[in-house]
Amino acid sequence: MSDALTPEDVKKIARLARLEVPEGDLERVGRELSAILGYAERLQGLDLEGVEPMAHVGDQMNRLDADEPGEAFDNQTVMGLAPDGLEPFIRVPRVLGEGGGA
């Protein structure tokens, strides 16, 4: 990725990620995000033919717990964590297509 993200791009990404980026940091954050995307682009170009996926690194084994449902939160707890809602519903921003604003 050769071009840095514009301040408008950064604002949109920040809004979707529910992050606050001060106006004075938009250009710097755009350059940093562009560098990260450029690195990911470089990784996509690697020839991994014949490289086996790794389940763990070295002698260490990742602990994988069983995927079992745990205790559910009560409705009051969930409503307290939600940024916006009308009990028992939670309002979330649109994530597909344009928008995202509530």
Secondary structure by P-SEA (a helix, b strand, c coil): ccccccaaaaaaaaaaacccccccaaaaaaaaaaaaaaaaaaaaaccccccccccccccbbbbbccccccccccaaaaaaacccccccbbbbcccccccccc
